[in-house]
Amino acid sequence: MRWVVGAALAVLLALPAVLSSYAMTIFILIFFYAFLGQAWNSVGGYAGQLSVGHAAFVGVGGYTAAMLSIEGGLTPWVGMFVGAVLAALLGAIIGYLGFRFGLRGFYFVLLTVAFAEICRIAVSNIDALGGPLGLYITFTGDPRQFQFSDGRVYYYVALALMLVATATAWAIERRRFGMYLAAIREDEAAAEALGVDAFKYKMLAMIVSSFLTGLAGTFYAFYLFSLQPNTLFGIPLSVEIAIRPIVGGAGTLLGPIVGSFILTPLAELSRLYLGQGGLHGAHLIAYGVLLIGVVLFLPEGAYPRLRRALQRSRGAPFSGDERSHAAPVSGHPQSEPADERSHAAPVSGHPQSEPASRPPLQQTLLVARGLSRRFGGLQAVAGLDLTVQHGEMLGLIGPNGAGKTTVFNLLSGFLTPDAGDVSFRDRSIVGLPPHAICRLGLARTFQIVRPFPRMTVLENVRVGALARHPLAVAARARARDVVERVGLGAREHVTAGALTLAERKRLELARALATEPGLLLLDEVMAGLNPTEIETIIQLIRGIHESGVSILLIEHNMRAVMALSHRIVVLSFGEKIAEGAPADIANHPKVVEAYLGDEYVRAAPA
């Protein structure tokens, strides 16, 4: 692949020698829009936060550099960075308002569009900025003023900008930053549960994106020598920016470049030839037809499809992220027998500890006092007192709707209690976000499994491992170790969306374990599994516990709960109705009446 990239770059460097003036203009626009697409890709592709207001950053960067040059005599080579900083500041404001208040999807789109419109209206009404007519820059041909008599210089500057943005995207992809952005894009709540500060990383993505886009404003201004607010801040330019990475493949390294090579020549050539034939505006129809075709037949973008086609032509299976080295899809891994898998080395965050070295149960790990939560007229949890001792396996049971998952959400930071307090390792954690609680050593799984479907098994677990191992090499090694220990070693390069339910359950366990927790909250990890799969999970849980991890377990499989738990707490309508050893709970009158039923008592072994 490297030699292909090197050959393509050599061709692009040599191309101006044979290009006509018009062809060179098209290539300049290809590079320019590829640069803008890469800038947008940081937040719109990798982080999945769709912006249709990026024209605002182009405008801020362009107007800043132009005004500093015209009024202050500052060279645009410096002014472009001033404009980029101001664009980044605007991006930070938009990002803060959007991400802090949880705007997603169309609401975030509307926020970005609104800011672009505010900028357009404001600039149109400021006479010092040229008002609605805009600014016009006098051509001098002075390179210090970002003006060149030879069009080839613009070609190489645009190419350099595209390469800088691509190098930035490459660096993001290969660091924790990129892995976290991908996790946020796939499932923000699940990422938070693995220690990812979603707000922080979305803000960083927005700042990087708006800074790069602001740089493009200077090129725009001093290549076209004019700035009109209706054009520069308008929605059409924002759409032009976003559509290229979407067509090429959002969230991929080369997608924006491929998209620009497809769309930019199409737009320019169709405008030229259809316009010459008297069909003014018909190029927009051709443009629209192509976009419809891409959406219908290439929903993931052109670059991923092209990459797969190239790999098939080489006789190699698709491996976008080494994803092709997959065993056949089945309910059980192919790597080793189930009994060997479940008795492998400890699968906890503390691989060196042994059962005999566990601290005594008297050391309290988590304490909840008077925990309450109401949803409108429903009292989901009412005055709950709960303790988990260090080294303990505590079962939390009750009928559906009893408030068990709400308790988990309160303990892990996804909900804030209306009353009461939660302390973990002698520190109050009420009000802390989920990622902060995870980093303190409290991890959880979800009742409905939430894998990152477009990421591989190994990548899913790496997200959790990065909470303790910031370096990519260490995180990858830790993730591979955990994947092997939960029996998914032969599936590590398979995308999570292709796994069976049983494998997804183990993947959910592996992700949480990779954060190296002291307390693990397991929310119905056996639900929907057959008896053989349940037995495998039971053995995994025992192995996790024996390695030194305390466990709080929600489960409806009473055989498993009774076999695994040291103590059991029973909830009914949000209130604790019983607490004690499994044998006591099995015969407790209130538990039998509210949950177990007489049939369970009669069927239970004496």
C-alpha positions in Angstrom: 0.0 0.0 0.0 2.8 2.4 0.8 4.3 2.1 -2.7 0.9 2.9 -4.2 0.6 6.1 -2.1 4.2 7.0 -2.9 3.6 6.5 -6.7 0.3 8.6 -6.5 2.1 11.4 -4.7 5.0 11.3 -7.3 2.4 11.6 -10.1 0.6 14.5 -8.4 3.9 16.3 -7.9 4.8 15.9 -11.6 1.4 16.6 -13.0 1.5 20.4 -13.4 4.1 20.0 -16.1 1.5 18.5 -18.5 -1.8 20.1 -17.2 -3.6 22.8 -19.1 -4.7 25.9 -17.1 -8.3 24.7 -16.8 -7.2 21.2 -15.7 -4.9 22.7 -13.1 -7.8 24.7 -11.8 -9.9 21.5 -11.4 -7.0 19.8 -9.5 -6.6 22.8 -7.2 -10.3 22.6 -6.4 -10.0 18.8 -5.9 -7.2 19.3 -3.3 -9.0 22.2 -1.7 -12.2 20.4 -1.1 -10.3 17.2 -0.1 -8.6 19.4 2.6 -12.0 20.7 3.7 -13.4 17.2 3.7 -10.5 15.9 5.8 -11.1 18.8 8.3 -14.8 18.0 8.5 -14.0 14.2 8.8 -12.4 14.7 12.3 -15.7 15.6 13.9 -18.3 14.4 11.3 -16.6 11.1 10.3 -14.5 9.9 13.2 -16.7 11.3 16.0 -20.0 11.0 14.2 -21.2 14.5 15.0 -22.8 15.7 11.8 -22.1 19.4 11.1 -23.7 21.4 8.2 -22.3 24.7 9.3 -18.6 24.3 8.6 -18.7 27.2 6.1 -18.7 29.4 9.1 -15.1 28.4 9.9 -14.0 29.0 6.3 -15.6 32.5 6.5 -14.0 33.4 9.9 -10.6 32.3 8.7 -10.9 34.0 5.3 -12.2 37.3 6.6 -9.7 37.4 9.4 -6.7 36.9 7.1 -8.1 39.3 4.5 -8.8 42.1 7.0 -5.4 41.7 8.7 -3.7 42.0 5.3 -5.8 44.9 4.0 -6.0 47.0 7.2 -3.0 45.9 9.2 -0.5 44.9 6.5 0.0 41.5 8.1 1.1 38.8 5.7 -1.7 36.1 5.1 1.0 33.5 5.9 0.6 34.6 9.5 -3.0 35.8 9.3 -4.1 32.4 8.2 -3.2 31.0 11.7 -4.8 33.9 13.5 -8.0 33.2 11.5 -7.7 29.4 12.2 -7.4 30.2 16.0 -10.6 32.3 15.8 -12.3 29.6 13.8 -11.3 27.1 16.5 -12.7 29.4 19.2 -16.0 29.5 17.3 -15.9 25.7 17.0 -15.3 25.4 20.8 -18.3 27.6 21.5 -20.5 25.6 19.1 -19.1 22.3 20.5 -19.6 23.4 24.1 -23.2 24.4 23.5 -24.0 21.2 21.6 -22.1 18.6 23.5 -22.6 20.0 27.1 -26.3 20.0 26.5 -26.4 16.7 24.8 -27.5 17.8 21.3 -27.2 15.0 18.8 -28.4 14.2 15.3 -30.6 16.8 13.7 -30.4 19.0 16.7 -26.7 19.4 16.4 -27.1 19.9 12.7 -29.5 22.8 13.4 -27.1 24.3 15.9 -24.2 24.4 13.3 -26.5 25.7 10.6 -27.8 28.4 13.0 -24.2 29.6 13.8 -23.3 29.8 10.1 -26.4 31.9 9.5 -25.6 34.1 12.4 -22.2 34.7 11.0 -23.6 35.4 7.5 -26.1 37.9 8.8 -23.6 39.6 11.1 -20.9 40.0 8.4 -23.5 41.2 5.9 -24.4 44.1 8.2 -20.9 45.2 9.1 -19.7 47.9 6.7 -16.1 47.5 7.8 -16.2 44.0 6.4 -17.7 45.1 3.1 -21.3 44.5 4.1 -23.4 42.4 1.7 -21.1 43.1 -1.2 -18.2 41.6 0.6 -14.4 42.2 0.3 -12.3 42.4 -2.8 -8.6 41.8 -2.7 -6.3 43.6 -5.1 -4.0 41.3 -7.0 -0.3 42.2 -6.6 1.4 38.9 -7.4 3.4 39.2 -4.2 4.1 35.8 -2.7 4.3 37.4 0.8 0.7 38.3 0.3 -0.3 34.8 -0.6 -0.6 35.8 -4.3 1.1 34.1 -7.2 1.3 34.8 -10.9 2.0 31.1 -11.6 -1.1 28.9 -11.0 1.2 26.0 -10.3 2.1 27.5 -6.9 -1.6 27.4 -5.9 -1.6 23.8 -7.1 1.3 22.9 -4.8 -0.1 24.9 -1.8 -3.5 23.2 -2.1 -1.7 19.8 -2.4 0.3 20.6 0.7 -2.8 21.5 2.6 -4.5 18.3 1.6 -1.5 16.3 2.7 -1.3 18.1 6.1 -4.9 17.4 6.8 -4.5 13.7 5.8 -1.4 13.4 8.0 -3.4 14.9 10.9 -6.2 12.3 10.3 -3.6 9.5 10.1 -2.1 10.6 13.4 -5.6 10.7 15.0 -6.5 7.3 13.7 -3.4 5.7 15.3 -3.8 7.2 18.8 -6.1 6.8 21.7 -7.8 9.9 20.4 -9.0 8.1 17.2 -10.0 5.0 19.0 -12.1 7.0 21.5 -13.8 9.0 18.7 -14.7 5.7 16.9 -16.2 4.4 20.2 -18.2 7.6 20.7 -19.5 7.4 17.2 -20.6 3.8 17.7 -22.2 4.1 21.1 -21.5 7.1 23.3 -23.0 5.7 26.5 -21.1 2.4 26.2 -17.9 4.4 25.6 -18.5 6.4 28.7 -18.9 3.2 30.7 -15.4 2.2 29.5 -13.7 5.4 30.8 -14.1 7.6 27.7 -14.7 11.3 28.5 -17.0 11.8 25.5 -17.4 15.5 26.0 -13.7 16.1 26.2 -12.9 14.1 23.0 -15.8 15.5 21.0 -14.6 19.0 22.0 -11.1 18.2 20.8 -12.4 16.8 17.6 -14.4 20.0 17.0 -11.5 22.2 17.7 -9.1 20.3 15.4 -11.8 20.3 12.7 -12.6 24.0 12.9 -8.9 25.0 13.1 -8.1 23.2 9.9 -11.2 24.5 8.2 -10.2 28.0 9.2 -6.9 27.6 7.5 -8.8 26.9 4.3 -10.5 30.3 4.5 -7.2 32.1 3.7 -6.6 29.9 0.7 -10.2 30.6 -0.5 -9.8 34.4 0.0 -6.4 34.7 -1.8 -7.1 32.3 -4.5 -10.5 33.9 -5.6 -9.6 37.4 -4.4 -13.1 38.1 -3.1 -15.2 37.2 -0.1 -19.0 37.4 -0.3 -20.9 36.6 2.9 -23.8 34.9 1.2 -21.4 32.5 -0.6 -18.8 32.0 2.1 -21.2 31.4 5.0 -24.0 29.8 3.1 -25.4 26.3 3.5 -24.3 25.3 -0.1 -20.6 25.5 0.9 -21.2 23.6 4.1 -22.9 20.9 2.1 -20.0 20.8 -0.4 -17.7 20.3 2.5 -19.6 17.5 4.1 -20.7 15.7 1.0 -17.2 14.7 -0.1 -16.2 12.6 2.9 -19.8 11.1 3.0 -19.5 10.0 -0.7 -15.9 8.9 -0.3 -16.4 7.2 3.1 -16.8 9.2 6.3 -14.5 8.1 9.2 -11.9 6.7 6.8 -8.5 8.1 6.0 -8.8 8.4 2.3 -12.6 8.8 2.0 -12.5 12.6 1.7 -9.9 12.5 -1.0 -11.7 9.8 -3.0 -15.0 11.8 -2.6 -13.3 15.0 -3.8 -11.8 13.2 -6.9 -15.3 12.0 -7.7 -17.4 15.0 -7.0 -15.3 18.0 -7.9 -14.5 17.1 -11.5 -18.1 16.1 -12.0 -19.4 19.4 -10.7 -17.0 21.5 -12.7 -17.2 19.5 -16.0 -21.0 19.2 -15.9 -21.3 22.9 -15.2 -19.0 23.7 -18.1 -20.5 21.4 -20.8 -24.1 21.5 -19.8 -23.9 25.3 -19.5 -22.4 25.6 -23.0 -25.3 23.6 -24.4 -27.7 26.1 -22.9 -28.8 23.8 -20.1 -27.9 26.2 -17.3 -28.3 24.6 -13.9 -28.7 21.1 -15.5 -25.3 20.2 -13.9 -27.1 20.2 -10.5 -29.4 17.5 -11.8 -26.4 15.3 -12.8 -24.8 16.0 -9.5 -28.0 15.0 -7.6 -28.4 11.8 -9.6 -24.9 10.8 -8.7 -25.5 11.5 -5.0 -28.7 9.5 -5.0 -26.8 6.6 -6.6 -24.1 6.8 -4.0 -26.6 6.9 -1.1 -28.5 3.9 -2.5 -25.6 1.7 -3.7 -22.6 2.8 -1.7 -24.0 3.8 1.7 -20.6 3.3 3.5 -18.9 5.4 0.8 -16.8 4.7 -2.2 -13.4 4.2 -0.5 -14.4 1.1 1.6 -15.9 -0.5 -1.4 -12.9 0.2 -3.5 -10.6 -1.1 -0.8 -12.5 -4.4 -0.6 -12.4 -4.7 -4.4 -8.6 -4.2 -4.5 -8.1 -6.8 -1.8 -10.3 -9.3 -3.6 -8.2 -8.8 -6.8 -5.1 -9.6 -4.7 -6.8 -12.8 -3.5 -6.8 -11.6 0.1 -9.9 -11.4 2.3 -11.1 -8.0 3.4 -9.1 -6.7 6.4 -9.9 -3.0 6.9 -8.5 -3.3 10.4 -7.2 -6.9 10.2 -10.9 -7.9 10.4 -10.7 -10.8 8.0 -8.8 -13.3 10.1 -12.0 -14.6 11.4 -13.1 -18.1 12.4 -16.5 -19.3 11.2 -19.3 -17.6 13.0 -20.7 -19.9 15.7 -21.9 -19.9 19.2 -18.6 -21.1 20.5 -15.0 -20.0 19.8 -12.9 -22.3 17.7 -9.7 -21.7 19.6 -9.9 -24.2 22.5 -12.4 -26.4 24.4 -14.9 -24.7 26.7 -13.6 -26.3 29.8 -10.0 -25.2 29.0 -11.1 -21.7 28.2 -13.0 -21.2 31.4 -10.1 -22.4 33.5 -7.5 -20.3 31.8 -5.4 -17.7 33.7 -7.4 -15.2 35.7 -9.4 -12.8 33.5 -9.6 -9.9 35.8 -7.9 -6.6 36.0 -5.5 -8.0 38.5 -4.0 -11.0 36.8 -1.4 -11.6 39.5 -3.8 -12.2 42.4 -4.9 -15.7 43.5 -8.0 -16.8 45.4 -6.1 -17.4 48.6 -4.7 -13.8 48.6 -8.1 -12.1 48.5 -8.7 -9.7 51.4 -11.3 -10.6 54.0 -14.9 -9.8 53.2 -15.1 -7.3 56.1 -13.4 -4.6 54.0 -16.2 -2.5 52.5 -15.8 -1.5 48.9 -19.1 0.2 48.0 -21.8 1.7 50.2 -25.2 3.1 49.1 -27.3 4.8 51.7 -30.9 5.9 51.3 -30.7 5.7 47.5 -33.8 7.0 45.8 -34.8 7.8 42.2 -38.2 8.8 40.8 -39.4 9.1 37.2 -42.4 11.3 37.2 -45.0 9.4 39.2 -43.0 6.2 39.4 -40.7 5.6 42.4 -38.1 3.4 40.7 -35.8 3.1 43.8 -36.9 4.0 47.3 -34.4 4.5 50.2 -32.1 1.6 49.2 -29.2 0.7 51.5 -26.6 -1.6 49.9 -23.1 -2.6 50.6 -20.6 -4.7 48.7 -17.6 -6.1 50.6 -14.1 -6.4 49.0 -13.9 -9.8 47.4 -17.7 -10.5 47.6 -20.1 -11.7 45.0 -23.4 -10.0 45.7 -26.6 -11.0 43.9 -29.3 -8.4 43.2 -32.6 -10.0 42.2 -36.3 -9.1 41.9 -39.2 -9.2 39.4 -39.1 -7.2 36.2 -39.6 -3.5 36.9 -38.3 -3.8 40.5 -35.6 -1.2 39.8 -32.5 -3.3 39.5 -31.1 -1.7 36.4 -32.0 1.7 37.7 -29.8 0.9 40.7 -26.9 0.0 38.4 -27.4 3.3 36.5 -27.3 5.2 39.8 -24.1 3.4 41.0 -22.3 3.8 37.7 -23.1 7.5 37.1 -25.7 7.2 34.3 -28.4 8.6 36.6 -28.1 10.9 39.6 -30.1 10.0 42.7 -32.9 12.2 44.0 -31.7 11.4 47.5 -29.0 9.3 49.2 -25.3 8.8 48.7 -23.0 6.3 47.0 -19.4 5.9 48.1 -16.8 3.7 46.4 -13.5 3.0 48.2 -14.5 5.6 50.8 -15.1 8.3 48.2 -18.5 9.7 47.3 -19.2 9.2 43.6 -22.6 10.9 43.4 -22.5 13.4 40.6 -19.4 12.0 38.9 -19.8 11.1 35.2 -19.6 7.4 34.2 -16.1 7.7 32.7 -14.8 9.1 36.0 -16.4 6.3 38.0 -15.0 3.7 35.6 -11.5 5.1 36.1 -11.9 4.8 39.9 -12.4 1.1 39.4 -16.1 0.5 39.0 -17.1 -1.1 35.6 -20.4 -2.4 34.3 -22.0 -4.3 31.5 -25.4 -3.5 30.0 -28.7 -5.5 30.1 -29.0 -5.2 26.4 -25.5 -5.7 25.0 -24.0 -2.6 23.4 -20.9 -3.6 21.4 -19.3 -1.1 18.9 -20.7 -3.0 15.9 -18.3 -1.7 13.2 -15.2 -2.2 15.3 -13.5 -5.6 15.7 -13.6 -7.6 18.9 -10.0 -6.6 19.6 -10.7 -2.9 19.0 -13.8 -3.1 21.3 -11.7 -4.4 24.1 -8.8 -2.0 23.4 -11.2 0.9 24.2 -11.5 -0.4 27.7 -7.8 -1.2 28.0 -6.9 2.4 27.1 -8.4 3.5 30.4 -5.4 2.0 32.2 -2.8 1.7 29.4 -2.7 5.0 27.4 0.1 3.7 25.1 -1.3 1.9 22.1 1.1 -1.1 22.3 0.4 -1.8 25.9 -3.4 -1.4 25.4 -3.3 -3.7 22.5 -1.4 -6.4 24.5 -3.8 -6.0 27.4 -6.8 -6.3 25.1 -5.5 -9.4 23.4 -4.8 -11.0 26.8 -8.4 -10.4 27.9 -9.9 -11.5 24.6 -8.0 -14.8 24.8 -9.1 -15.4 28.4 -12.8 -14.9 27.7 -12.5 -17.4 24.8 -12.8 -15.0 21.9 -9.2 -15.2 20.7 -10.1 -16.8 17.4 -12.7 -14.1 16.8 -10.5 -11.0 17.6 -10.5 -9.7 14.1 -14.2 -10.1 13.5 -16.5 -7.0 13.7 -18.7 -7.1 16.7 -21.8 -6.8 14.6 -21.1 -10.3 13.2 -20.9 -12.1 16.5 -23.6 -14.3 18.0 -25.4 -13.3 21.2 -23.3 -15.5 23.3 -20.1 -14.1 21.9 -21.4 -10.5 22.4 -22.1 -11.3 26.0 -18.5 -12.4 26.4 -17.3 -9.4 24.5 -19.2 -7.1 26.9 -17.5 -8.9 29.8 -14.1 -8.5 28.1 -14.5 -4.8 27.5 -15.4 -4.2 31.2 -12.5 -6.4 32.4 -10.1 -4.5 30.2 -10.6 -1.4 32.4 -9.1 -3.4 35.3 -12.0 -2.9 37.8 -12.2 -3.5 41.5 -15.9 -3.9 41.3 -17.8 -5.3 38.3 -21.5 -4.7 37.8 -23.0 -7.5 35.7 -26.5 -6.8 34.3 -28.2 -10.1 33.2 -25.1 -11.4 31.3 -26.9 -14.8 31.0 -30.1 -13.6 29.5 -31.1 -15.2 26.2 -28.4 -17.9 26.4 -28.8 -21.7 26.2 -27.7 -24.0 29.1 -24.3 -24.7 27.6 -23.6 -21.0 27.0 -24.8 -20.2 30.6 -22.4 -22.7 32.0 -19.6 -21.1 30.1 -20.5 -17.7 31.5 -20.8 -19.0 35.0 -17.3 -20.4 34.8 -16.0 -17.1 33.4 -17.6 -15.2 36.3 -16.1 -17.6 38.8 -12.7 -17.1 37.2 -13.1 -13.3 37.3 -14.1 -13.4 41.0 -11.3 -15.7 42.0 -8.8 -13.3 40.5 -9.8 -10.6 43.0 -12.6 -8.7 41.4 -15.7 -8.0 43.5 -19.0 -8.6 41.6 -22.5 -7.2 41.9 -24.8 -9.4 39.8 -28.3 -8.9 38.4 -29.7 -12.1 37.1 -33.0 -13.9 36.6 -31.4 -17.4 36.4 -31.9 -18.4 39.9 -29.7 -21.5 39.7 -26.8 -19.3 38.7 -27.5 -16.6 41.3 -27.8 -19.2 44.1 -24.6 -20.9 43.0 -22.5 -17.8 42.6 -23.6 -15.3 45.3 -22.3 -15.0 48.8 -25.3 -12.8 49.7 -28.4 -11.8 47.8 -30.4 -8.5 48.0 -34.0 -8.7 46.8 -35.9 -5.7 45.3 -39.6 -5.3 44.7 -41.1 -2.0 43.5 -37.9 -0.2 44.2 -37.7 -1.3 47.8 -35.4 -3.8 49.5 -37.6 -6.6 50.9 -34.9 -9.1 51.9 -31.2 -9.6 52.3 -29.2 -12.6 53.3 -27.5 -15.8 52.3 -28.8 -17.7 49.3 -30.4 -20.5 51.4 -32.2 -17.9 53.5 -33.5 -15.9 50.5 -34.8 -19.1 48.8 -37.2 -19.6 51.7 -38.0 -16.0 52.6 -41.8 -15.6 52.7 -41.7 -12.1 51.1 -39.3 -13.2 48.3 -41.4 -16.3 47.6 -44.5 -14.1 47.4 -43.1 -11.3 45.3 -40.7 -13.1 43.0 -39.8 -16.8 43.4 -43.2 -18.3 43.8 -44.2 -21.6 45.6 -43.2 -23.6 42.5 -39.6 -22.6 42.9 -39.6 -23.6 46.6 -41.1 -26.9 45.9 -38.7 -27.6 43.0 -35.6 -26.5 44.9 -33.4 -29.3 46.2 -33.6 -29.9 49.9 
